[in-house]
Amino acid sequence: MVTANKEMVVYCFDTLVAHYNGDQPPTPSFDDGQHPLFVTWKKVVNGGEPRLRGCIGSLEARGLINGFRDYALTSALRDRRFPPIEARELPLLECTVSILTDYETANDYLDWEVGKHGIIIEFSDPDYNTRRSATYLPEVAAHEGWTPLEAIDSLIRKAGCNSRITDSLRKSIKLTRYQSTLFTMHYGEYFSYVKETRGEAPSIVGVKLPG
């Protein structure tokens, strides 16, 4: 089984740096393959808790190389919840890559474990009679300290549903659970890795980076 690894995160950082330089990223050193994947960017300020700056991916299988390249940029620059990440923020960034595995149809909306499973919910919005869906990666509910019920209610809102959340609505949910492997790296680790393996530090034209 393919697992998330350091080279995948390095490639995401490489892709973002290349974007700011109007260049192409170096060829990645991991094998291609077809898997669902996500790229998450967080920003660490003054040693505090990392804050989300973007997270986008695909629940369907994608080629790993093209997928990480596309979602490294999409999550950094086009997550509608946040302004685009600017080049000057790079030294404060932390990147996590996730590869999703073990998709299973749950028996009901509570048939999953916090910290173990990511969840995809699908349901019909009772106010608009439209289908809605949303997902949380496995680490989200645990990080927020949610119970399974709290995570479900939050995910209903994330899906864009503003209807009153009733037990009937919850029971109508089709829930798919999944697991993931992930790898996280801070910019400082990326900087050191590139300097050591390539003989020169990463740089962005017109932006002074620490190091």
One Martini backbone bead per residue (centre of mass of N, CA, C, O) as a GRO file, in nm:
protein
  211
    1MET     BB    1   0.096   0.036   0.022
    2VAL     BB    2   0.051   0.361  -0.010
    3THR     BB    3   0.228   0.624   0.156
    4ALA     BB    4   0.282   0.893   0.311
    5ASN     BB    5   0.554   1.133   0.241
    6LYS     BB    6   0.812   1.350   0.225
    7GLU     BB    7   0.827   1.387  -0.089
    8MET     BB    8   0.535   1.496  -0.117
    9VAL     BB    9   0.578   1.756   0.046
   10VAL     BB   10   0.812   1.869  -0.112
   11TYR     BB   11   0.647   1.896  -0.376
   12CYS     BB   12   0.449   2.105  -0.268
   13PHE     BB   13   0.656   2.320  -0.206
   14ASP     BB   14   0.784   2.330  -0.486
   15THR     BB   15   0.524   2.420  -0.631
   16LEU     BB   16   0.488   2.691  -0.482
   17VAL     BB   17   0.761   2.815  -0.545
   18ALA     BB   18   0.735   2.796  -0.855
   19HIS     BB   19   0.491   2.978  -0.880
   20TYR     BB   20   0.628   3.241  -0.771
   21ASN     BB   21   0.859   3.203  -1.013
   22GLY     BB   22   0.738   3.097  -1.285
   23ASP     BB   23   0.773   2.778  -1.258
   24GLN     BB   24   0.893   2.451  -1.242
   25PRO     BB   25   0.899   2.177  -1.078
   26PRO     BB   26   1.059   1.933  -0.975
   27THR     BB   27   1.104   1.617  -1.001
   28PRO     BB   28   0.976   1.372  -0.843
   29SER     BB   29   1.069   1.091  -0.595
   30PHE     BB   30   0.794   0.947  -0.652
   31ASP     BB   31   0.554   0.734  -0.717
   32ASP     BB   32   0.309   0.668  -0.909
   33GLY     BB   33  -0.058   0.680  -0.871
   34GLN     BB   34  -0.390   0.579  -0.760
   35HIS     BB   35  -0.537   0.827  -0.538
   36PRO     BB   36  -0.670   0.961  -0.283
   37LEU     BB   37  -0.632   1.321  -0.196
   38PHE     BB   38  -0.459   1.567   0.021
   39VAL     BB   39  -0.404   1.926   0.091
   40THR     BB   40  -0.249   2.094   0.376
   41TRP     BB   41  -0.251   2.425   0.509
   42LYS     BB   42  -0.053   2.586   0.760
   43LYS     BB   43  -0.015   2.842   1.019
   44VAL     BB   44   0.269   2.958   1.212
   45VAL     BB   45   0.244   3.174   1.501
   46ASN     BB   46   0.448   3.219   1.756
   47GLY     BB   47   0.418   2.901   1.832
   48GLY     BB   48   0.143   2.829   1.776
   49GLU     BB   49  -0.134   2.714   1.662
   50PRO     BB   50  -0.213   2.582   1.384
   51ARG     BB   51  -0.358   2.740   1.096
   52LEU     BB   52  -0.575   2.730   0.863
   53ARG     BB   53  -0.520   2.793   0.484
   54GLY     BB   54  -0.579   2.504   0.342
   55CYS     BB   55  -0.814   2.247   0.194
   56ILE     BB   56  -0.762   2.016  -0.078
   57GLY     BB   57  -0.925   1.747  -0.275
   58SER     BB   58  -0.977   1.389  -0.344
   59LEU     BB   59  -1.210   1.114  -0.332
   60GLU     BB   60  -1.083   1.042  -0.587
   61ALA     BB   61  -0.878   0.904  -0.791
   62ARG     BB   62  -0.536   1.010  -0.840
   63GLY     BB   63  -0.265   1.116  -0.958
   64LEU     BB   64  -0.010   1.194  -0.757
   65ILE     BB   65   0.149   1.408  -0.911
   66ASN     BB   66  -0.086   1.580  -1.022
   67GLY     BB   67  -0.242   1.603  -0.757
   68PHE     BB   68  -0.030   1.750  -0.581
   69ARG     BB   69   0.010   1.986  -0.771
   70ASP     BB   70  -0.283   2.089  -0.783
   71TYR     BB   71  -0.349   2.097  -0.462
   72ALA     BB   72  -0.126   2.279  -0.367
   73LEU     BB   73  -0.251   2.526  -0.519
   74THR     BB   74  -0.553   2.520  -0.456
   75SER     BB   75  -0.525   2.531  -0.140
   76ALA     BB   76  -0.347   2.799  -0.138
   77LEU     BB   77  -0.531   2.988  -0.366
   78ARG     BB   78  -0.861   2.843  -0.380
   79ASP     BB   79  -0.974   2.868  -0.099
   80ARG     BB   80  -1.272   3.026  -0.015
   81ARG     BB   81  -1.206   3.068   0.304
   82PHE     BB   82  -0.938   3.207   0.185
   83PRO     BB   83  -0.680   3.374   0.121
   84PRO     BB   84  -0.420   3.378  -0.055
   85ILE     BB   85  -0.112   3.268  -0.044
   86GLU     BB   86   0.179   3.426   0.029
   87ALA     BB   87   0.513   3.430  -0.009
   88ARG     BB   88   0.577   3.555   0.283
   89GLU     BB   89   0.440   3.294   0.435
   90LEU     BB   90   0.619   3.041   0.393
   91PRO     BB   91   0.788   3.023   0.674
   92LEU     BB   92   0.490   2.950   0.829
   93LEU     BB   93   0.451   2.678   0.700
   94GLU     BB   94   0.239   2.382   0.684
   95CYS     BB   95   0.244   2.045   0.547
   96THR     BB   96  -0.018   1.810   0.444
   97VAL     BB   97  -0.042   1.477   0.342
   98SER     BB   98  -0.309   1.268   0.199
   99ILE     BB   99  -0.402   0.919   0.195
  100LEU     BB  100  -0.674   0.737   0.098
  101THR     BB  101  -0.849   0.462   0.267
  102ASP     BB  102  -1.079   0.230   0.338
  103TYR     BB  103  -1.361   0.216   0.216
  104GLU     BB  104  -1.687   0.245   0.393
  105THR     BB  105  -2.005   0.149   0.464
  106ALA     BB  106  -2.214   0.259   0.690
  107ASN     BB  107  -2.485   0.194   0.898
  108ASP     BB  108  -2.446   0.488   1.023
  109TYR     BB  109  -2.372   0.809   1.152
  110LEU     BB  110  -2.209   0.643   1.412
  111ASP     BB  111  -2.022   0.436   1.227
  112TRP     BB  112  -1.752   0.560   1.392
  113GLU     BB  113  -1.411   0.685   1.464
  114VAL     BB  114  -1.242   0.893   1.640
  115GLY     BB  115  -0.917   0.918   1.479
  116LYS     BB  116  -0.968   0.697   1.240
  117HIS     BB  117  -1.200   0.837   1.076
  118GLY     BB  118  -1.323   0.939   0.795
  119ILE     BB  119  -1.597   1.144   0.649
  120ILE     BB  120  -1.889   1.092   0.442
  121ILE     BB  121  -2.167   1.292   0.354
  122GLU     BB  122  -2.514   1.217   0.250
  123PHE     BB  123  -2.795   1.439   0.164
  124SER     BB  124  -3.114   1.585   0.209
  125ASP     BB  125  -3.239   1.895   0.192
  126PRO     BB  126  -3.539   1.986   0.337
  127ASP     BB  127  -3.568   2.289   0.217
  128TYR     BB  128  -3.450   2.217  -0.105
  129ASN     BB  129  -3.416   1.926  -0.222
  130THR     BB  130  -3.100   1.877  -0.197
  131ARG     BB  131  -2.792   1.756  -0.250
  132ARG     BB  132  -2.548   1.677   0.001
  133SER     BB  133  -2.187   1.721   0.080
  134ALA     BB  134  -1.912   1.599   0.299
  135THR     BB  135  -1.581   1.630   0.462
  136TYR     BB  136  -1.362   1.464   0.702
  137LEU     BB  137  -1.078   1.411   0.820
  138PRO     BB  138  -0.955   1.211   1.067
  139GLU     BB  139  -0.820   1.461   1.242
  140VAL     BB  140  -1.047   1.671   1.300
  141ALA     BB  141  -1.223   1.573   1.539
  142ALA     BB  142  -0.988   1.534   1.736
  143HIS     BB  143  -0.878   1.826   1.730
  144GLU     BB  144  -1.169   1.950   1.826
  145GLY     BB  145  -1.312   1.749   2.041
  146TRP     BB  146  -1.528   1.569   1.919
  147THR     BB  147  -1.802   1.414   1.881
  148PRO     BB  148  -1.973   1.244   1.656
  149LEU     BB  149  -2.220   1.435   1.664
  150GLU     BB  150  -2.067   1.704   1.632
  151ALA     BB  151  -1.939   1.634   1.360
  152ILE     BB  152  -2.199   1.595   1.201
  153ASP     BB  153  -2.321   1.880   1.246
  154SER     BB  154  -2.081   2.030   1.119
  155LEU     BB  155  -2.098   1.887   0.838
  156ILE     BB  156  -2.374   1.986   0.759
  157ARG     BB  157  -2.282   2.282   0.745
  158LYS     BB  158  -2.050   2.247   0.544
  159ALA     BB  159  -2.259   2.151   0.313
  160GLY     BB  160  -2.487   2.404   0.335
  161CYS     BB  161  -2.684   2.350   0.573
  162ASN     BB  162  -2.962   2.546   0.740
  163SER     BB  163  -3.122   2.354   0.866
  164ARG     BB  164  -3.268   2.185   1.093
  165ILE     BB  165  -3.130   1.964   1.324
  166THR     BB  166  -3.236   1.639   1.314
  167ASP     BB  167  -3.279   1.308   1.365
  168SER     BB  168  -3.391   1.260   1.083
  169LEU     BB  169  -3.157   1.381   0.927
  170ARG     BB  170  -2.933   1.201   1.037
  171LYS     BB  171  -3.072   0.923   0.946
  172SER     BB  172  -3.046   1.005   0.625
  173ILE     BB  173  -2.757   0.945   0.622
  174LYS     BB  174  -2.485   0.880   0.414
  175LEU     BB  175  -2.201   0.690   0.526
  176THR     BB  176  -1.850   0.726   0.473
  177ARG     BB  177  -1.562   0.555   0.557
  178TYR     BB  178  -1.210   0.633   0.636
  179GLN     BB  179  -0.865   0.630   0.580
  180SER     BB  180  -0.517   0.739   0.660
  181THR     BB  181  -0.222   0.881   0.540
  182LEU     BB  182   0.040   1.096   0.679
  183PHE     BB  183   0.237   1.407   0.619
  184THR     BB  184   0.448   1.642   0.801
  185MET     BB  185   0.580   1.980   0.718
  186HIS     BB  186   0.792   2.230   0.770
  187TYR     BB  187   0.961   2.473   0.620
  188GLY     BB  188   1.228   2.433   0.777
  189GLU     BB  189   1.261   2.137   0.684
  190TYR     BB  190   1.258   2.192   0.383
  191PHE     BB  191   1.498   2.382   0.369
  192SER     BB  192   1.709   2.178   0.479
  193TYR     BB  193   1.663   1.956   0.270
  194VAL     BB  194   1.733   2.116   0.014
  195LYS     BB  195   2.015   2.211   0.097
  196GLU     BB  196   2.130   1.919   0.137
  197THR     BB  197   2.035   1.776  -0.149
  198ARG     BB  198   2.099   2.047  -0.359
  199GLY     BB  199   2.299   2.290  -0.240
  200GLU     BB  200   2.033   2.480  -0.217
  201ALA     BB  201   1.819   2.713  -0.137
  202PRO     BB  202   1.523   2.825  -0.132
  203SER     BB  203   1.368   3.065  -0.365
  204ILE     BB  204   1.228   3.403  -0.411
  205VAL     BB  205   1.155   3.642  -0.612
  206GLY     BB  206   1.152   3.932  -0.404
  207VAL     BB  207   1.199   3.734  -0.147
  208LYS     BB  208   1.280   3.714   0.187
  209LEU     BB  209   1.434   3.434   0.327
  210PRO     BB  210   1.501   3.246   0.572
  211GLY     BB  211   1.853   3.090   0.646
   0.00000   0.00000   0.00000
